[in-house]
């Protein structure tokens, strides 16, 4: 793989991760922990593959001419396998860290895990493709941003769960289920073979998800406990 192709393959996920880190101006997370989250995301690809195989054997579904079977495969195999794998590392690793001290951190860590997953997945798809550049360009504007929106949906509710013990289970479940639904819907539109023209809906869904993802980021930043301190510091400095 030449340098240009490698950059095109790894660049989108890294760029989104850096953007989310840059947005965290009130209380930036330790870089070592963010790198750890990214690497955990890369590692989460492997349990996702195993879970994918297990769920396929349970539901006995594949991509096919049947809309129902393709729907089941997209939601209950791919969506569940990949989002559950990412959720495990978010919930039982980063969620427990003392550095997770504001709701926005849920989005930050979820994005780092998601981009680690998307980056390694991207590399695997491109490396095994006969049209590597075409696949890399396409995924740079579809699959990678899509994984980011799934992560933000999960991270938004994980951030709420961290600071609300009474509703912790329901918030965590909402985040996981919403990520699975978004993922399944996106994949179904691309996988179904009956109406190729509606695959454009996957691109539309990514655009809409990005809009609501940015709104979710703003909501968490507005409610950050560090905002008042940050605002007071800026006024004092001026």
C-alpha positions as CSV (number, residue, x, y, z in Angstrom):
1,X,0.0,0.0,0.0
2,X,1.5,3.3,-1.1
3,X,1.7,6.3,1.2
4,X,-1.1,8.2,-0.4
5,X,-3.5,5.3,-0.1
6,X,-2.4,4.7,3.5
7,X,-3.0,8.3,4.3
8,X,-6.4,8.2,2.7
9,X,-7.3,5.0,4.6
10,X,-6.1,6.1,8.0
11,X,-6.7,9.8,7.7
12,X,-10.5,10.1,8.1
13,X,-10.7,8.3,11.4
14,X,-7.7,10.1,12.8
15,X,-9.1,13.5,11.6
16,X,-12.4,13.0,13.3
17,X,-10.7,11.9,16.5
18,X,-8.5,15.0,16.5
19,X,-11.6,17.2,15.8
20,X,-13.5,15.8,18.8
21,X,-10.4,16.3,21.0
22,X,-10.1,19.9,19.7
23,X,-13.8,20.5,20.6
24,X,-13.1,19.4,24.2
25,X,-11.8,22.9,25.3
26,X,-13.3,23.0,28.8
27,X,-11.6,20.0,30.3
28,X,-9.4,18.1,27.8
29,X,-8.8,14.4,28.4
30,X,-5.3,13.0,29.0
31,X,-3.8,12.2,25.6
32,X,-2.5,8.8,26.8
33,X,-6.1,7.8,27.8
34,X,-7.4,9.0,24.4
35,X,-4.8,6.9,22.6
36,X,-5.7,4.0,24.8
37,X,-9.4,4.4,23.8
38,X,-8.5,4.5,20.2
39,X,-6.4,1.3,20.4
40,X,-9.2,-0.4,22.3
41,X,-11.5,0.6,19.4
42,X,-9.0,-1.1,17.0
43,X,-9.0,-4.2,19.2
44,X,-12.9,-4.2,19.4
45,X,-12.9,-5.2,15.7
46,X,-11.9,-8.8,16.6
47,X,-14.7,-9.6,19.2
48,X,-17.1,-8.0,16.7
49,X,-16.0,-10.5,14.0
50,X,-16.5,-13.3,16.5
51,X,-19.9,-12.0,17.6
52,X,-20.9,-11.5,13.9
53,X,-20.2,-15.2,13.2
54,X,-22.1,-16.3,16.3
55,X,-25.1,-14.2,15.5
56,X,-25.2,-15.3,11.9
57,X,-25.3,-18.9,13.1
58,X,-28.1,-18.1,15.5
59,X,-30.3,-16.1,13.2
60,X,-29.2,-17.9,10.0
61,X,-29.4,-14.7,7.9
62,X,-27.2,-13.2,5.2
63,X,-27.4,-10.4,2.6
64,X,-29.8,-11.8,0.1
65,X,-32.6,-10.9,-2.3
66,X,-35.0,-11.0,0.6
67,X,-35.5,-7.6,2.1
68,X,-36.5,-9.1,5.5
69,X,-33.4,-11.3,5.7
70,X,-31.1,-8.4,4.7
71,X,-32.9,-6.2,7.3
72,X,-32.4,-8.8,10.0
73,X,-28.7,-9.3,9.0
74,X,-28.0,-5.5,9.0
75,X,-29.7,-4.9,12.4
76,X,-29.3,-8.1,14.4
77,X,-26.0,-9.3,13.2
78,X,-23.8,-6.4,11.9
79,X,-25.4,-3.6,14.0
80,X,-25.5,-5.6,17.2
81,X,-22.1,-7.3,16.8
82,X,-20.2,-4.1,16.1
83,X,-21.9,-1.7,18.5
84,X,-22.0,-4.2,21.4
85,X,-18.2,-4.8,20.9
86,X,-17.5,-1.1,21.1
87,X,-19.9,-0.6,24.0
88,X,-18.2,-3.2,26.1
89,X,-14.9,-1.3,26.1
90,X,-16.6,2.0,26.6
91,X,-18.8,0.8,29.5
92,X,-16.4,-1.5,31.4
93,X,-13.2,0.5,30.8
94,X,-13.4,4.2,30.0
95,X,-16.7,4.7,31.9
96,X,-15.0,3.6,35.1
97,X,-12.0,6.0,34.8
98,X,-11.9,9.0,37.2
99,X,-10.9,11.2,34.3
100,X,-14.5,10.6,33.0
101,X,-15.7,13.7,35.0
102,X,-18.3,15.4,32.7
103,X,-21.0,14.2,30.3
104,X,-19.1,15.3,27.2
105,X,-16.4,12.7,28.1
106,X,-18.9,10.1,27.1
107,X,-18.8,11.4,23.5
108,X,-15.1,11.9,23.6
109,X,-14.3,8.3,24.6
110,X,-17.0,6.8,22.5
111,X,-15.6,8.6,19.4
112,X,-12.1,7.5,20.1
113,X,-13.2,3.9,20.4
114,X,-15.4,4.3,17.3
115,X,-12.7,5.8,15.2
116,X,-10.2,3.1,16.3
117,X,-12.7,0.6,15.1
118,X,-13.5,2.4,11.9
119,X,-9.8,3.0,11.1
120,X,-8.8,-0.7,11.4
121,X,-12.0,-1.8,9.6
122,X,-11.2,0.8,6.8
123,X,-7.7,-0.6,6.5
124,X,-9.0,-4.2,6.2
125,X,-11.6,-3.2,3.5
126,X,-9.1,-1.2,1.5
127,X,-6.3,-3.7,1.8
128,X,-8.5,-6.6,0.5
129,X,-10.1,-4.6,-2.3
130,X,-9.2,-4.7,-6.0
131,X,-10.2,-1.0,-6.3
132,X,-8.4,0.3,-3.2
133,X,-8.5,4.0,-4.0
134,X,-12.2,3.9,-4.9
135,X,-13.1,2.1,-1.7
136,X,-10.9,4.4,0.4
137,X,-12.5,7.6,-1.0
138,X,-16.0,6.2,-0.7
139,X,-15.5,5.0,2.9
140,X,-13.9,8.3,3.8
141,X,-17.2,10.1,3.2
142,X,-19.6,7.4,4.3
143,X,-18.5,4.5,6.6
144,X,-16.1,6.5,8.8
145,X,-18.4,9.5,9.4
146,X,-21.2,7.0,10.0
147,X,-19.2,5.2,12.7
148,X,-18.6,8.6,14.3
149,X,-22.4,9.4,14.5
150,X,-23.1,5.9,16.0
151,X,-20.4,6.7,18.6
152,X,-21.8,10.1,19.4
153,X,-25.3,8.7,19.9
154,X,-23.9,6.0,22.3
155,X,-21.5,8.5,24.0
156,X,-24.2,11.1,24.5
157,X,-26.3,8.8,26.7
158,X,-23.3,7.2,28.3
159,X,-22.3,10.7,29.5
160,X,-25.8,11.1,31.0
161,X,-25.6,7.7,32.6
162,X,-22.3,8.5,34.3
163,X,-23.8,11.2,36.4
164,X,-27.3,9.9,37.0
165,X,-27.2,6.6,39.0
166,X,-31.0,6.3,39.1
167,X,-31.3,6.2,35.3
168,X,-27.9,4.7,34.6
169,X,-29.2,1.5,33.2
170,X,-31.9,3.1,31.0
171,X,-29.4,5.7,29.6
172,X,-26.8,3.1,28.8
173,X,-29.4,0.9,27.2
174,X,-30.8,3.9,25.2
175,X,-27.3,4.7,23.9
176,X,-26.5,1.2,22.9
177,X,-29.9,0.6,21.2
178,X,-29.8,4.0,19.4
179,X,-26.3,3.2,18.0
180,X,-27.5,-0.2,16.8
181,X,-30.6,1.3,15.1
182,X,-28.5,3.9,13.3
183,X,-25.9,1.4,12.3
184,X,-28.5,-1.1,11.2
185,X,-30.5,1.4,9.2
186,X,-27.4,2.7,7.4
187,X,-26.2,-0.8,6.6
188,X,-29.6,-2.0,5.4
189,X,-29.9,0.8,2.9
190,X,-26.5,-0.2,1.4
191,X,-27.0,-3.9,1.6
192,X,-30.5,-4.4,0.2
193,X,-30.4,-5.5,-3.4
194,X,-34.0,-5.0,-4.4
195,X,-34.0,-1.2,-4.9
196,X,-30.4,0.0,-5.6
197,X,-31.6,3.6,-6.0
198,X,-32.5,3.9,-2.3
199,X,-28.9,3.2,-1.3
200,X,-28.6,7.0,-1.6
201,X,-30.6,7.1,1.6
202,X,-27.5,5.9,3.4
203,X,-25.7,9.1,2.5
204,X,-28.7,11.1,3.5
205,X,-28.8,9.3,6.8
206,X,-25.2,10.1,7.5
207,X,-25.8,13.8,6.7
208,X,-28.8,14.0,9.1
209,X,-26.9,12.0,11.8
210,X,-23.9,14.4,11.6
211,X,-26.3,17.4,12.1
212,X,-27.9,15.8,15.2
213,X,-24.4,14.7,16.4
214,X,-23.1,18.2,16.4
215,X,-26.3,19.3,18.3
216,X,-25.6,16.6,20.9
217,X,-22.1,17.8,21.3
218,X,-23.3,21.4,21.9
219,X,-25.9,20.2,24.4
220,X,-23.3,18.4,26.5
221,X,-20.9,21.3,26.3
222,X,-23.6,23.7,27.4
223,X,-24.3,21.6,30.5
224,X,-20.6,20.9,31.4
225,X,-19.8,21.6,35.0
226,X,-16.5,23.0,33.8
227,X,-18.2,25.7,31.7
228,X,-18.7,28.1,34.5
229,X,-15.0,27.8,35.6
230,X,-13.8,28.2,32.1
231,X,-16.0,31.3,31.5
232,X,-14.8,32.9,34.8
233,X,-11.2,32.2,33.9
234,X,-11.6,33.8,30.5
235,X,-13.2,36.9,32.1
236,X,-10.4,37.2,34.7
237,X,-7.7,36.8,32.0
238,X,-9.3,39.6,29.9
